[in-house]
Structure formats: C-alpha cells, structure tokens
Amino acid sequence: MKIIFIFLLIFFPFKVFSAAFLIYNQDAKANSMGMAVSASIDNSSAVFYNPAMLPELKGSGFLAGDILAYPRMTYEDPISGEKYITKTGSHHIPHLYMRYTKDRLALGLGIFSPFGLSTQWPNNWIGRYNIIFAEIKTTFVNPVVAYRINDSISIGGGLSYIQSYVTFKSALNLFPLSDGLSRLSGDGDGIGYNGAIFVRLPNDLALSFTYRSPVRIKYRGRAKFYLPPPLVSTSTGASTTLTLPFICAAGIAKKHGQFIFEADILYTGWSSMSNYQISSDNGMADGFFYKNWRNSPSIALGVNYFSGKNMEIKGGYMFDKTPIPKKTLGPELPDSTRHIFTSGITYKKGDYRFSIGYQATFFNDTKSYMAGMAGKYTGFAHLIMFGMEFGE
C-alpha cells in the first residue's frame, strides 16, 4: 500500500513560493515587496499579513486578486544522467479580503489559500511509482478583529476555518504485467487562530509581530487501484491526522521621505510534520513514517517608493530555507532553499488601487539521498500577480 504513504506526503504537493508547502504569496502588493510587509502593509491584505494594522486604515475596503504561478522542476537520475521535467502549467492563487474601520475598532475577513497547487511528472518517468500527479485545494476563511489601544499600539487576531481536498495519482508496478494506476482523494477540515501586534515608534519606525497557530486536520480518503486483466481493481479507505505548522513573523519598517523600507523574519514550525501515522480500513496500509522535517527561518527585505501622488514602485528579496533534510527529500515534494526576487507597481485612481507584480524564484540545486530515489533536483518558477482594491 505504498500509495497511502505517498498520499500522506502529497497532501501538500510541490510548490514554489515559501519553504516546503507554505504559500506566503497572498497579495500582489505585498508579494512585490518580497513579502516583507508585516509592519507596513496598507491595504486589506493586512487581514492575512498583520490584522493589527487594520485600525491604521480608514473606512472600508474590498480587495480581490490572483497570482499565476508557472513552476518547472527537473530531476536528474544519478546513474543514467537522464533528466525528467515536470509538466509546466499555470496555477492560480486567488484571494479576497474585506475590512471596515470605525474609530479605534476594525473588522476584517479574508478568504485565501496558503496551502495548494499541484505537480505533474511524465507518465513514464523513472519515479512514476512514487508520483505522477498530485493536487491540493485548501481554503481558509479567516474573520479578524483589531483594536488601536493608543496612538502607538494596536492589536488584532481572529479564527480560521480550514477546508482541504487532495487528489493523488501514481503508477503501480505489476511486472510482468503492464503498470496499474492508483488514484486517491480525500478531504478534511480544522480550526486555527492568529494574533498580531503593531507598534508605532518615533522617527517613523514601526515594529510588528504576528503569529498563526498550528492546525490539526484529520483527513479521510479512499484509494482506488486500477489493475490490468486478469487482476481485479479494488479500493480501501484510509485516514491520517496532520498538523499544519505554526507561522510567526517579526518586522521592522522605516519611512524615509518617499520610501518605506522593511525587513522581516519569518519562522515556520515544520517539526510538526516530522512524522506521520496511517490507519486503513483493512489494516493493509497501517504504518508510521519518519521524515525529520525541521523548523526553518526565512528573511525578507522590501522597499516601496511613492512616485508622485498616484504611483508606487516596489521591489523585494526573500531568502527561504528548506526544512527538508536530504535523506528524506523525495519527488513528492522536491523542495530546496531558494532565492526569491520580486518587483511591482501600484496605481491609484480615485477610490481604486490596481497592483501588478512579478516574482522570479531560483531553487538551489540539491542532491537527494532518499533510498530508491536519490538524485539531483533543480527548479525555477515565474509568478505574475494582479490585485484590485476598492476603498477609502
């Protein structure tokens, strides 16, 4: 029942935005600053990046956006030297935010997908018995409330309801018969919370701290095995419980003339995903699997230049360290430390603000020492970002 093991790993498939399967790209403007915005974000995506910033925004606002990702990952077999490339396609990361502020109190709502996307390797590639296709769809619904205590300090937080759905396919080795195909789908949900603080300091400095809790999700799925004659296709149910990691970020921002500079440190608790236990209806897929993921930091730097009254020009960089050791690095999530470069512009017209941006993600070449799938992985990804906000 190797498919169940892979199902567990693939709940959060290959992605290209932040280490492992976190997608920290949840707004075109924020993304254009290298995601270094927790102490300076001034639009409705503060619901995600720092809800304590909401009292700084007056009136109401509505923001909708999408990020298109074009990932490309290559695996090189260490024995034959042959290279296999994931099938290139666009992946959407839509997001929606609403906010309302009156006096010192602010309310907000965010709908976003911080865990998602899919990956697809060729049907005949050397690792087809580990993975051919995987996709996850995850939706967070996150209402928040924030309050400005005084002219210097604001606090905020909220709850999140999370729904998650996954599909996974791999080949089955039935030699001397032709390969079979396994397909597994499952879903689950969970509850989490987030909190934040924003501190305004003298000399146009600002500090922030945000925390998003770990989330325990129990998945229930069904594995179907499509077998060639004379074998008979079959299926079985399976379940597992995973804990999504905590995310905390600290930021410092400085306003200088027409510029805003910010530096953030992001720390993600990947040790919650260090091992997995599987239970199945018939007992054939029961097992315990050790991956040894580790907590990892990321460093983000961003700048925003106000060019005139209606235009903003942004740029940023993120160093994103992978939490996956080389001994457990496999094709189901061929992650590596990456360097992320971003840029973008925001144009204001009346009560509307339009943002576009671009991100280039460079993966470090990395060698895997995973038993049975040792090899070299390389990767690159383009991201194109769009967003529109209506508000005061």
C-alpha positions in Angstrom: 0.0 0.0 0.0 2.7 2.4 -1.0 0.1 4.7 -2.4 -1.2 5.6 1.1 2.3 6.6 2.2 2.6 8.9 -0.9 -0.9 10.2 -0.3 0.3 11.4 3.1 3.3 13.1 1.7 1.4 14.6 -1.2 -1.3 16.3 0.9 0.8 19.3 0.3 2.4 18.9 -3.1 5.3 20.7 -4.9 5.1 24.5 -4.7 7.4 27.3 -5.4 6.6 30.2 -3.0 7.8 29.5 0.5 9.7 26.6 2.1 8.0 23.2 1.9 4.3 23.7 1.1 3.6 27.2 2.6 2.3 29.8 0.2 3.1 33.2 1.7 2.1 35.0 -1.5 -1.4 36.3 -0.7 -1.5 39.8 -2.3 0.1 41.4 -5.3 1.4 44.5 -3.5 2.8 42.5 -0.6 4.4 40.0 -2.9 6.0 42.8 -4.9 7.9 43.8 -1.7 9.3 40.3 -1.2 6.5 39.6 1.4 8.3 42.0 3.8 5.2 43.9 4.8 4.1 42.9 8.3 5.0 46.3 9.7 3.9 48.5 6.7 1.0 46.8 4.8 -1.6 49.5 4.0 -4.3 47.6 2.2 -6.9 45.0 3.0 -4.5 42.1 2.9 -3.5 43.1 6.4 -6.1 40.5 7.3 -3.5 37.9 6.4 -0.2 39.7 7.0 -1.0 41.6 10.1 -4.6 42.2 11.3 -3.3 44.7 13.9 -2.6 47.1 11.0 -6.3 47.3 10.2 -7.1 50.3 12.5 -4.4 52.2 10.6 -6.7 52.0 7.5 -9.7 54.3 7.4 -13.2 53.4 6.4 -13.9 50.3 4.4 -12.1 48.3 1.7 -12.5 45.3 -0.6 -9.6 43.6 -2.3 -9.6 40.8 -4.8 -6.6 39.4 -6.6 -4.9 36.4 -8.2 -1.4 35.1 -8.5 -0.4 32.9 -11.5 2.5 30.6 -10.9 4.5 28.7 -13.6 6.8 26.2 -11.8 9.4 24.0 -13.5 11.2 21.2 -11.7 13.9 18.9 -13.1 15.1 15.5 -11.7 18.4 14.1 -12.9 19.0 10.4 -12.4 22.5 9.8 -10.9 23.1 6.5 -12.8 21.9 7.2 -16.3 22.2 11.0 -16.2 18.7 11.3 -17.8 16.6 14.3 -16.9 12.9 14.4 -16.2 10.9 17.7 -16.1 7.5 18.4 -14.5 4.8 19.4 -16.9 4.5 23.2 -17.0 1.2 24.8 -16.4 -0.3 27.8 -14.6 -1.5 27.5 -11.0 -3.9 30.1 -9.5 -3.7 31.5 -6.0 -6.8 33.7 -5.7 -7.5 35.7 -2.6 -10.3 38.0 -1.3 -10.2 40.5 1.7 -12.8 42.8 3.2 -12.3 45.4 6.0 -14.1 48.1 8.0 -12.7 50.5 10.5 -14.6 52.9 12.8 -12.6 55.0 15.3 -10.3 52.5 17.1 -12.0 49.3 16.1 -11.6 47.4 12.9 -13.1 44.2 11.4 -11.9 42.1 8.6 -12.4 38.9 6.6 -10.0 37.0 4.4 -10.5 34.1 2.1 -7.3 32.7 0.8 -5.3 29.5 0.1 -1.9 29.3 1.9 -1.5 25.6 1.1 -2.1 24.5 -2.5 -1.2 23.9 -6.1 -0.3 20.7 -8.0 2.6 18.9 -9.7 2.6 16.5 -12.6 5.6 14.4 -13.7 5.6 12.4 -17.0 3.6 9.2 -17.0 6.7 7.1 -17.9 9.3 8.8 -15.7 11.6 6.8 -13.5 9.8 7.9 -10.3 6.3 7.1 -11.6 5.8 4.5 -8.8 6.2 7.3 -6.3 4.2 10.1 -8.0 2.6 11.1 -11.4 0.1 13.7 -10.3 -0.8 15.5 -7.1 -3.1 18.4 -6.3 -4.3 20.0 -3.1 -7.1 22.6 -2.8 -7.2 24.4 0.6 -9.4 27.3 1.6 -9.0 29.4 4.8 -11.9 31.6 5.9 -10.4 34.0 8.4 -12.5 36.7 10.2 -10.4 39.1 12.4 -10.9 41.9 14.8 -8.4 44.6 15.7 -8.2 47.5 18.2 -6.0 50.5 18.5 -5.1 50.8 22.2 -3.5 54.2 21.8 -1.6 56.2 19.2 1.3 53.8 19.4 0.0 50.3 19.9 -2.6 48.2 18.0 -3.6 44.5 18.5 -5.5 42.1 16.3 -6.5 38.5 15.8 -9.0 36.0 14.6 -10.1 32.4 13.9 -9.7 30.4 10.7 -11.8 27.6 9.4 -9.9 25.4 7.0 -11.1 23.0 4.4 -8.7 20.9 2.4 -9.1 18.4 -0.5 -6.4 16.3 -2.2 -6.0 14.1 -5.3 -3.0 11.9 -6.0 -2.1 9.5 -8.7 0.9 7.1 -9.2 1.7 4.0 -11.2 1.7 0.5 -9.7 4.5 -1.9 -10.6 2.8 -5.1 -11.6 5.7 -6.7 -13.7 5.5 -8.8 -15.8 2.0 -7.2 -16.4 1.6 -3.7 -17.5 1.6 -0.9 -14.9 -1.6 -0.3 -12.9 -2.8 3.1 -11.7 -3.7 4.2 -8.2 -5.8 7.2 -7.5 -6.5 8.6 -4.1 -8.7 11.5 -3.0 -9.5 12.7 0.5 -10.7 15.7 2.5 -10.5 17.2 6.0 -11.0 20.4 8.0 -9.7 22.1 11.0 -9.7 25.3 13.1 -6.8 27.7 13.8 -6.2 31.2 15.2 -3.9 34.1 14.5 -2.8 37.1 16.5 -0.7 40.2 15.9 0.6 43.4 17.4 1.7 46.7 15.7 3.9 49.3 17.5 4.5 52.8 16.1 7.8 54.3 17.2 9.4 57.7 17.0 11.4 58.7 13.9 8.9 57.0 11.5 9.8 53.5 12.7 7.3 50.7 13.2 7.5 47.2 14.7 5.3 44.2 14.2 4.8 40.6 15.4 2.4 38.1 14.0 1.5 34.5 14.9 -0.6 31.9 13.1 -1.3 28.8 15.1 -0.7 25.2 14.1 -3.8 23.5 12.8 -4.7 19.8 13.3 -6.5 18.3 10.3 -7.9 14.8 10.1 -8.2 13.6 6.5 -10.4 10.8 5.4 -9.9 9.4 1.9 -10.2 6.4 -0.4 -7.5 4.8 -2.5 -8.6 3.1 -5.8 -6.4 0.7 -7.6 -7.0 0.2 -11.3 -5.4 -3.1 -12.4 -4.9 -4.7 -15.8 -6.6 -8.1 -16.5 -6.7 -10.7 -15.1 -6.3 -8.7 -11.9 -9.4 -7.2 -10.3 -9.5 -3.5 -9.4 -10.0 -2.7 -5.7 -10.2 0.1 -3.2 -9.8 0.8 0.5 -10.4 3.6 2.9 -7.6 5.4 4.8 -7.1 8.2 7.3 -4.4 10.3 8.8 -4.0 13.3 11.0 -1.6 16.1 10.1 -0.7 19.3 11.9 0.0 22.3 9.8 2.9 24.3 11.2 2.8 27.5 13.2 4.0 30.6 11.4 5.4 33.6 13.2 6.9 36.8 11.7 8.6 39.9 13.1 9.1 43.0 11.1 10.6 46.4 11.3 9.7 49.3 8.9 11.2 52.7 8.4 9.7 55.6 6.4 12.2 57.9 4.8 10.9 60.6 2.6 9.1 58.9 -0.3 10.5 55.5 0.7 9.4 52.8 3.0 12.0 50.1 3.9 11.1 46.9 5.7 12.9 43.8 6.9 11.0 40.7 8.2 12.0 37.4 9.7 9.6 34.5 9.2 9.9 31.4 11.3 7.8 28.2 10.5 7.3 25.3 12.8 7.9 22.5 10.3 8.8 20.0 13.1 5.1 19.4 13.4 5.4 17.5 10.1 8.3 15.3 11.1 6.4 12.0 11.1 3.1 10.5 10.1 0.9 7.7 11.2 -1.6 6.0 8.8 -4.7 3.9 9.6 -6.7 2.0 7.0 -10.0 0.2 7.0 -8.5 -3.2 6.3 -5.2 -2.8 8.1 -3.1 -3.2 5.0 -1.9 0.5 4.9 -1.2 0.9 8.6 2.2 2.4 9.3 4.4 5.0 10.9 6.7 7.1 8.6 9.6 9.3 9.7 10.6 12.4 7.7 12.5 14.6 10.2 11.4 18.0 8.9 12.8 20.9 10.9 11.7 24.4 11.9 13.1 26.9 9.4 13.6 30.6 9.0 13.1 33.0 6.1 14.4 36.5 5.7 12.5 39.1 3.6 13.6 42.6 2.5 11.3 45.1 0.8 11.1 48.7 -0.4 8.2 50.8 -1.6 8.8 54.1 -3.4 5.9 56.6 -3.7 6.4 58.1 -7.1 4.1 61.0 -7.2 0.6 61.1 -5.8 -0.8 58.0 -7.6 2.1 55.6 -8.2 4.1 53.2 -6.1 7.1 51.2 -7.2 8.1 48.2 -5.2 10.9 45.6 -5.0 12.0 42.8 -2.7 14.0 39.8 -1.9 13.4 36.7 0.2 15.9 34.0 1.4 13.8 30.9 2.0 15.5 28.0 3.8 14.1 24.5 3.2 13.1 22.4 6.2 13.6 19.0 4.4 16.8 17.1 5.0 18.5 15.5 2.0 17.9 12.0 3.4 14.1 12.3 3.2 13.9 14.6 0.1 11.8 12.9 -2.5 9.9 13.7 -5.7 6.6 14.1 -3.9 7.9 17.4 -2.6 11.3 18.2 -4.2 12.0 21.3 -2.1 15.2 23.2 -1.7 16.4 26.5 -0.3 15.5 29.3 -2.7 16.2 32.9 -3.6 13.2 35.0 -4.4 13.3 38.3 -6.3 10.1 40.5 -6.7 9.0 43.8 -8.2 5.8 45.6 -9.0 3.8 48.8 -9.2 0.5 50.1 -7.7 -1.5 52.8 -9.4 -4.3 54.7 -7.6 -7.3 56.1 -9.5 -9.9 57.7 -7.2 -11.0 55.1 -4.7 -9.4 52.3 -6.7 -5.9 50.8 -6.5 -4.5 48.5 -9.1 -1.4 46.4 -8.4 0.7 44.2 -10.7 3.9 42.4 -9.9 6.4 39.7 -10.9 8.4 37.2 -9.0 11.3 35.0 -10.0 12.2 32.0 -7.8 15.5 30.4 -8.1 15.9 27.0 -6.4 19.3 25.9 -5.2 20.5 22.7 -6.9 20.2 20.0 -4.3 21.0 16.3 -4.1 18.7 13.8 -2.5 19.9 10.8 -0.7 16.5 9.2 -0.3 16.6 5.5 -0.6 15.4 4.4 -4.0 15.1 8.0 -5.4 18.5 9.5 -4.9 19.2 12.2 -7.5 19.6 15.9 -8.3 16.8 18.4 -8.3 16.8 21.8 -9.9 14.0 24.3 -10.3 12.8 27.7 -11.3 9.4 29.5 -11.2 7.7 32.6 -12.6 4.9 34.3 -10.8 2.6 37.0 -12.2 0.5 38.9 -9.7 -2.7 41.0 -10.1 -4.8 42.8 -7.5 -7.5 45.5 -7.3 -8.8 47.2 -4.1 -11.7 49.5 -3.7 -11.8 51.6 -0.6 -11.4 54.9 1.2 
